[in-house]
Amino acid sequence: MKNRLLLVAALSFTMVGIAQKNEIKAAEKALKSGDAATAQTALEAASGTIAAADEKMQAQYYFTRGKIYSDLAKKGNNEAFEKSATSFKKVIELEEASGKQKYTAETKQYMAALTADLVNSAVSDNGNSKFKEAAEKLYMSYTLSPKDTSYLYYAAGSAVNGGHYEMALDYYNKLQEVGYDGSAVIYKATNAASGEVEEMDKVQRDLMVKSGTYSNPVDEKTPSKKAEIVKNTALIYTQLGQDEKALEAYQAARKNDPEDVNLILNEANLYFNQGNKDKFKELMAQAIALAPDNPDLHYNVGVISMEQENFEDARVSYQKAIELDPKYTNAYLNLSTTYVNEGNALIDEMNSLGNSRADIAKYDELKEKKDGLFKQGADILEEALKNNPENENIMTQLKNIYGAMGDTENFTKMKKMLGE
């Protein structure tokens, strides 16, 4: 009796296996005829029992399933992308475990085609402002082809564009974990016939140059994206209200690249936004030490010094910015403002004086000093106007200074230049 029961069980298992094989064959037949929907229905009949099948049949099932959903994805079914991807990855997993690779080579070809379809669909989604969908598809592309880490980088960018910051943060952290650099070499050469510089792959470029149809080969290295990734990671932490993690991100990055001025500037800006102006100035000084010929750095230090009413330091910074860039309009305007602000502070003191002989003498002394400061502010802008003769901001500030000084002649002159 026991043997009989075992025989029945064995026969039952065999019948299930036959049914699965028939269902998979029916699905493959429908797919070959271009009817992916019918193929999907046929394959679903085998889904409930496929876990009990042997590895060979499971591999066949998932290979067929991957092809069906790949076809559906091409026809506009966005949900099919993930089902196709997971199916193909399952084939690889099963055949690696069994050591029998009947479908592996062909599966990898389908995975490459699916990756291309995903990327194209993501480009379309980005163009239609469907940033979350684009990010998910690009990330899926990366999981299908992990060597192509640029897909993960672009997935993070799409997530940022859509304001999906936690998703972007996850992708940026993954990029740092895999050591993504993002730099590349672009191969260029000049077309002898047209004179145009063209980009191509290295082998093609070298062959063209050897043939004489192209000349002047150039290998152009694009910069690393590591600093940008750290900056974006820190900005997202800031956006999420996690300033301490943002600072940690900058500081960790600076340990690896202590001379990256952009990292210092981004950390400095974070302190600035937190209201820590002293730390901002400290970091800006470090940046200036690394890039002393950058006028923007000197200008920014000048802005903070001026906010702190440290006019002498502000003037040194603005003058350095102007020395490096004689057309730096904002540096001229702010340098002038340091003198005007200092003069305005004297007006308050003047208005507080009484009518005694001593107060009148003090008043005259302060007025002379105030007028001198206003004159210095005006002279700076007159010099600026020589380098920027059409700049209305300079003219307006000059008009206001001359008006405050009671210099009617120059006040009227500025009004005319402004067309008032």
C-alpha positions as CSV (number, residue, x, y, z in Angstrom):
1,M,0.0,0.0,0.0
2,K,2.8,2.3,0.9
3,N,4.6,1.7,-2.5
4,R,1.4,2.4,-4.3
5,L,0.9,5.7,-2.6
6,L,4.5,6.7,-3.5
7,L,3.9,5.8,-7.1
8,V,0.8,8.0,-7.3
9,A,2.7,10.9,-5.8
10,A,5.5,10.5,-8.4
11,L,3.0,10.3,-11.2
12,S,1.3,13.5,-9.9
13,F,4.6,15.4,-9.8
14,T,5.4,14.3,-13.4
15,M,2.1,15.5,-14.6
16,V,2.7,18.9,-13.1
17,G,6.1,19.1,-14.8
18,I,4.5,18.3,-18.1
19,A,1.8,20.9,-17.6
20,Q,4.4,23.5,-16.8
21,K,6.4,22.6,-19.9
22,N,3.3,22.9,-22.1
23,E,2.3,26.3,-20.6
24,I,5.8,27.7,-21.2
25,K,5.8,26.3,-24.8
26,A,2.4,27.9,-25.4
27,A,3.7,31.2,-24.0
28,E,6.8,31.0,-26.3
29,K,4.7,30.3,-29.3
30,A,2.4,33.2,-28.6
31,L,5.4,35.5,-28.1
32,K,6.9,34.4,-31.4
33,S,3.7,35.3,-33.2
34,G,3.8,38.8,-31.6
35,D,1.0,38.3,-29.1
36,A,2.7,39.2,-25.8
37,A,-0.6,39.5,-24.0
38,T,-1.6,35.9,-24.8
39,A,1.9,34.7,-23.9
40,Q,1.6,36.5,-20.6
41,T,-1.7,34.7,-19.8
42,A,-0.3,31.3,-20.8
43,L,2.8,31.8,-18.6
44,E,0.8,32.9,-15.6
45,A,-0.8,29.4,-15.6
46,A,2.6,28.0,-14.7
47,S,3.5,30.6,-12.1
48,G,1.8,29.0,-9.1
49,T,3.8,25.8,-9.3
50,I,7.1,27.0,-10.8
51,A,8.8,27.1,-7.4
52,A,8.5,23.3,-7.2
53,A,10.1,22.8,-10.6
54,D,13.7,21.9,-11.2
55,E,16.3,24.6,-11.9
56,K,16.3,23.9,-15.6
57,M,12.6,24.5,-16.0
58,Q,12.7,27.5,-13.7
59,A,15.4,29.0,-15.8
60,Q,13.3,28.4,-19.0
61,Y,10.3,29.9,-17.2
62,Y,12.0,33.1,-16.1
63,F,13.8,33.5,-19.5
64,T,10.4,33.4,-21.2
65,R,8.9,35.6,-18.6
66,G,11.7,38.2,-19.1
67,K,11.1,38.2,-22.9
68,I,7.4,38.6,-22.5
69,Y,7.6,41.6,-20.2
70,S,10.4,43.1,-22.2
71,D,8.1,43.1,-25.2
72,L,5.2,44.6,-23.2
73,A,7.6,47.3,-21.9
74,K,8.5,48.2,-25.5
75,K,4.8,48.6,-26.2
76,G,4.4,51.2,-23.5
77,N,3.7,49.1,-20.3
78,N,6.0,50.9,-17.8
79,E,5.3,48.4,-15.1
80,A,6.7,45.6,-17.3
81,F,10.2,46.9,-17.1
82,E,10.8,45.8,-13.6
83,K,9.2,42.4,-14.1
84,S,11.4,41.8,-17.1
85,A,14.5,42.9,-15.3
86,T,13.8,40.7,-12.2
87,S,13.1,37.7,-14.5
88,F,16.3,38.0,-16.4
89,K,18.3,38.4,-13.2
90,K,16.6,35.3,-11.9
91,V,17.8,33.3,-14.9
92,I,21.4,34.4,-14.3
93,E,21.1,33.6,-10.6
94,L,19.6,30.1,-11.3
95,E,22.2,29.1,-13.9
96,E,25.1,30.4,-11.9
97,A,23.9,28.2,-9.0
98,S,23.4,25.1,-11.1
99,G,26.6,25.6,-13.3
100,K,24.5,24.9,-16.4
101,Q,24.3,28.1,-18.5
102,K,21.8,27.3,-21.3
103,Y,20.1,30.7,-21.3
104,T,22.8,32.9,-19.8
105,A,24.4,34.3,-22.9
106,E,21.1,35.1,-24.6
107,T,19.7,36.5,-21.4
108,K,22.6,38.9,-21.2
109,Q,21.8,40.1,-24.7
110,Y,18.2,40.7,-23.7
111,M,19.3,42.5,-20.6
112,A,21.5,44.8,-22.7
113,A,18.6,45.6,-25.0
114,L,16.3,46.1,-22.0
115,T,18.8,48.5,-20.4
116,A,18.8,50.6,-23.6
117,D,15.0,50.6,-23.7
118,L,15.0,51.7,-20.0
119,V,17.4,54.6,-20.7
120,N,15.5,55.8,-23.7
121,S,12.2,55.7,-21.7
122,A,13.9,57.6,-18.9
123,V,15.1,60.3,-21.3
124,S,11.5,60.7,-22.5
125,D,10.2,60.8,-18.9
126,N,12.8,63.5,-18.0
127,G,11.6,65.5,-21.0
128,N,8.1,65.3,-19.7
129,S,9.1,66.2,-16.2
130,K,8.3,62.7,-14.9
131,F,11.5,62.8,-12.8
132,K,10.6,60.1,-10.3
133,E,9.8,57.6,-13.1
134,A,13.0,58.5,-14.9
135,A,15.1,58.1,-11.8
136,E,13.6,54.6,-11.1
137,K,14.2,53.5,-14.7
138,L,17.8,54.7,-14.6
139,Y,18.4,53.0,-11.3
140,M,17.0,49.8,-12.8
141,S,19.3,50.2,-15.7
142,Y,22.2,50.4,-13.2
143,T,21.0,47.2,-11.5
144,L,21.0,45.4,-14.9
145,S,24.4,46.7,-15.8
146,P,26.3,47.6,-12.6
147,K,29.5,48.5,-14.4
148,D,27.6,51.4,-16.0
149,T,27.7,53.5,-12.8
150,S,26.8,56.6,-14.8
151,Y,23.2,55.4,-14.9
152,L,23.2,55.6,-11.1
153,Y,24.6,59.2,-11.3
154,Y,21.9,60.3,-13.7
155,A,19.2,58.5,-11.6
156,A,20.3,60.7,-8.7
157,G,20.1,63.8,-10.9
158,S,16.6,63.0,-12.0
159,A,15.5,62.5,-8.4
160,V,16.9,65.8,-7.4
161,N,15.2,67.6,-10.3
162,G,11.9,66.1,-9.2
163,G,12.5,67.1,-5.5
164,H,12.6,63.5,-4.4
165,Y,15.5,64.1,-2.1
166,E,15.5,61.0,0.0
167,M,15.6,58.9,-3.2
168,A,18.5,61.0,-4.5
169,L,20.3,60.8,-1.2
170,D,20.1,57.0,-1.4
171,Y,21.6,57.0,-5.0
172,Y,24.3,59.5,-4.1
173,N,25.3,57.4,-1.1
174,K,25.5,54.3,-3.3
175,L,27.7,56.3,-5.8
176,Q,30.1,57.1,-3.0
177,E,30.1,53.5,-1.8
178,V,31.2,52.2,-5.2
179,G,33.8,55.0,-5.5
180,Y,32.2,56.6,-8.6
181,D,34.4,59.3,-10.1
182,G,32.6,60.3,-13.3
183,S,35.6,61.6,-15.1
184,A,36.2,60.4,-18.6
185,V,38.4,60.9,-21.7
186,I,36.8,62.4,-24.8
187,Y,38.7,61.7,-28.0
188,K,38.7,64.4,-30.6
189,A,40.3,65.1,-34.0
190,T,39.9,67.7,-36.7
191,N,38.2,66.7,-39.9
192,A,40.6,67.6,-42.7
193,A,37.8,68.2,-45.2
194,S,35.5,70.4,-43.1
195,G,38.0,71.7,-40.5
196,E,35.5,70.8,-37.8
197,V,36.6,69.2,-34.5
198,E,34.7,65.9,-34.0
199,E,34.3,63.5,-31.2
200,M,34.6,59.7,-31.7
201,D,35.9,56.6,-29.8
202,K,39.6,56.2,-29.5
203,V,40.1,53.3,-32.0
204,Q,38.1,55.1,-34.7
205,R,39.9,58.4,-34.0
206,D,43.3,56.8,-34.2
207,L,42.5,55.1,-37.4
208,M,41.1,58.3,-39.0
209,V,44.3,60.2,-38.0
210,K,46.5,57.4,-39.5
211,S,44.5,57.5,-42.7
212,G,45.1,61.3,-43.0
213,T,41.4,62.2,-43.2
214,Y,41.7,63.7,-39.6
215,S,44.5,65.5,-37.8
216,N,45.3,67.1,-34.5
217,P,44.2,64.3,-32.2
218,V,43.3,65.5,-28.7
219,D,42.5,63.5,-25.5
220,E,40.3,65.7,-23.4
221,K,39.7,64.6,-19.8
222,T,36.5,65.7,-18.2
223,P,36.6,66.6,-14.5
224,S,35.7,64.2,-11.6
225,K,32.2,64.4,-10.3
226,K,33.1,63.4,-6.8
227,A,33.0,67.0,-5.4
228,E,29.6,67.6,-7.0
229,I,28.2,64.4,-5.5
230,V,29.4,65.3,-2.0
231,K,28.0,68.8,-2.5
232,N,24.7,67.5,-3.6
233,T,24.6,65.0,-0.7
234,A,25.3,67.8,1.8
235,L,22.7,70.1,0.1
236,I,20.1,67.4,0.4
237,Y,20.9,66.8,4.1
238,T,20.5,70.6,4.5
239,Q,17.2,70.5,2.6
240,L,16.1,67.7,4.9
241,G,17.1,69.8,8.0
242,Q,20.1,67.5,8.8
243,D,22.8,70.2,8.9
244,E,25.2,68.1,11.0
245,K,25.2,65.3,8.5
246,A,25.8,67.9,5.7
247,L,28.8,69.2,7.6
248,E,30.1,65.6,8.1
249,A,29.7,65.0,4.4
250,Y,31.9,68.0,3.5
251,Q,34.5,67.3,6.2
252,A,34.8,63.7,5.1
253,A,35.3,64.8,1.5
254,R,37.8,67.4,2.4
255,K,40.0,64.8,4.2
256,N,40.3,63.0,0.9
257,D,40.7,66.2,-1.1
258,P,41.9,69.0,1.2
259,E,42.8,71.3,-1.6
260,D,39.4,71.2,-3.4
261,V,38.3,74.9,-3.2
262,N,34.7,74.0,-4.1
263,L,34.3,71.8,-1.1
264,I,35.6,74.5,1.2
265,L,33.2,77.0,-0.4
266,N,30.2,74.7,0.0
267,E,31.0,74.1,3.7
268,A,31.5,77.8,4.2
269,N,28.1,78.5,2.6
270,L,26.5,76.0,5.0
271,Y,28.0,77.9,8.0
272,F,26.9,81.1,6.4
273,N,23.3,79.9,6.1
274,Q,23.4,78.8,9.8
275,G,24.4,82.3,10.7
276,N,28.0,81.4,11.7
277,K,29.7,84.3,10.0
278,D,33.0,83.8,11.8
279,K,33.4,80.2,10.6
280,F,32.4,81.3,7.1
281,K,35.2,83.9,7.1
282,E,37.7,81.3,8.4
283,L,36.9,78.9,5.6
284,M,36.9,81.6,3.0
285,A,40.4,82.5,4.2
286,Q,41.4,78.9,3.6
287,A,39.9,79.0,0.1
288,I,41.7,82.3,-0.7
289,A,45.0,80.7,0.4
290,L,44.4,78.0,-2.2
291,A,43.1,80.3,-4.9
292,P,44.4,83.8,-4.2
293,D,43.7,85.0,-7.7
294,N,39.9,84.3,-7.5
295,P,38.2,87.8,-7.1
296,D,34.9,86.2,-6.0
297,L,36.5,84.8,-2.9
298,H,37.8,88.2,-1.8
299,Y,34.5,89.8,-2.6
300,N,32.6,87.3,-0.5
301,V,34.9,87.9,2.5
302,G,34.3,91.6,2.0
303,V,30.5,91.1,2.2
304,I,30.7,89.4,5.5
305,S,33.2,91.9,6.9
306,M,30.9,94.7,5.8
307,E,27.9,93.0,7.5
308,Q,29.9,92.9,10.7
309,E,30.7,96.6,10.2
310,N,34.3,95.8,9.9
311,F,34.8,98.4,7.2
312,E,38.6,98.3,7.1
313,D,38.8,94.6,6.4
314,A,35.9,94.8,3.9
315,R,37.8,97.5,2.0
316,V,40.9,95.4,1.8
317,S,38.9,92.5,0.4
318,Y,37.0,94.6,-2.1
319,Q,40.1,96.4,-3.3
320,K,41.8,93.0,-3.9
321,A,38.8,91.8,-5.9
322,I,39.0,95.0,-8.0
323,E,42.7,94.6,-8.5
324,L,42.1,91.1,-9.8
325,D,39.1,92.2,-11.9
326,P,39.0,95.9,-12.7
327,K,35.4,95.5,-14.1
328,Y,34.0,93.9,-10.9
329,T,31.0,96.3,-10.6
330,N,29.7,94.9,-7.3
331,A,33.0,95.2,-5.6
332,Y,33.2,98.9,-6.6
333,L,29.6,99.4,-5.4
334,N,30.2,97.7,-2.1
335,L,33.6,99.4,-1.5
336,S,31.8,102.8,-2.0
337,T,29.1,101.7,0.4
338,T,31.6,101.0,3.2
339,Y,32.5,104.8,3.1
340,V,28.8,105.9,2.8
341,N,27.8,103.6,5.7
342,E,30.6,104.9,7.8
343,G,29.5,108.5,6.9
344,N,25.8,107.7,7.7
345,A,26.8,106.6,11.2
346,L,28.3,110.0,11.8
347,I,25.0,111.7,10.8
348,D,23.3,110.0,13.8
349,E,26.0,111.4,16.1
350,M,25.7,114.8,14.5
351,N,21.9,114.9,15.0
352,S,22.3,114.0,18.7
353,L,24.4,117.2,19.4
354,G,23.0,120.3,21.1
355,N,23.6,124.0,20.4
356,S,26.5,124.7,22.7
357,R,29.7,126.1,21.2
358,A,31.4,122.8,21.9
359,D,28.6,120.9,20.2
360,I,28.7,123.2,17.2
361,A,32.4,122.7,16.8
362,K,32.0,119.0,17.1
363,Y,29.2,119.1,14.6
364,D,31.4,120.9,12.1
365,E,34.2,118.4,12.7
366,L,31.9,115.4,12.1
367,K,30.3,117.0,9.0
368,E,33.8,117.5,7.5
369,K,34.6,113.9,8.2
370,K,31.3,112.7,6.8
371,D,31.6,114.7,3.6
372,G,35.1,113.3,3.2
373,L,33.8,109.7,3.5
374,F,31.0,110.5,1.0
375,K,33.6,112.0,-1.3
376,Q,35.7,108.9,-1.1
377,G,32.7,106.8,-1.9
378,A,31.9,109.0,-4.9
379,D,35.5,108.9,-6.2
380,I,35.5,105.1,-6.2
381,L,32.3,105.0,-8.3
382,E,33.7,107.6,-10.7
383,E,36.6,105.3,-11.3
384,A,34.2,102.4,-11.7
385,L,32.2,104.4,-14.3
386,K,35.3,104.6,-16.4
387,N,35.4,100.8,-16.7
388,N,31.6,100.4,-16.8
389,P,30.3,103.6,-18.6
390,E,26.8,102.3,-19.2
391,N,26.2,100.8,-15.7
392,E,23.0,102.4,-14.3
393,N,23.6,101.0,-10.8
394,I,26.8,102.9,-10.5
395,M,25.2,106.1,-11.8
396,T,22.3,105.8,-9.4
397,Q,24.5,105.3,-6.4
398,L,26.6,108.3,-7.5
399,K,23.5,110.4,-7.9
400,N,22.4,109.5,-4.4
401,I,25.8,110.3,-2.9
402,Y,26.1,113.7,-4.7
403,G,22.5,114.5,-3.5
404,A,23.5,113.7,0.1
405,M,26.6,115.9,-0.3
406,G,24.6,118.8,-1.7
407,D,26.7,118.6,-4.9
408,T,24.0,120.0,-7.3
409,E,26.2,120.0,-10.3
410,N,27.2,116.4,-10.2
411,F,23.8,115.3,-9.0
412,T,22.2,116.9,-12.1
413,K,24.9,115.4,-14.3
414,M,24.0,111.9,-13.0
415,K,20.3,112.5,-13.5
416,K,20.9,113.4,-17.1
417,M,23.1,110.3,-17.7
418,L,20.3,108.2,-16.3
419,G,17.8,109.9,-18.6
420,E,15.7,111.3,-15.7
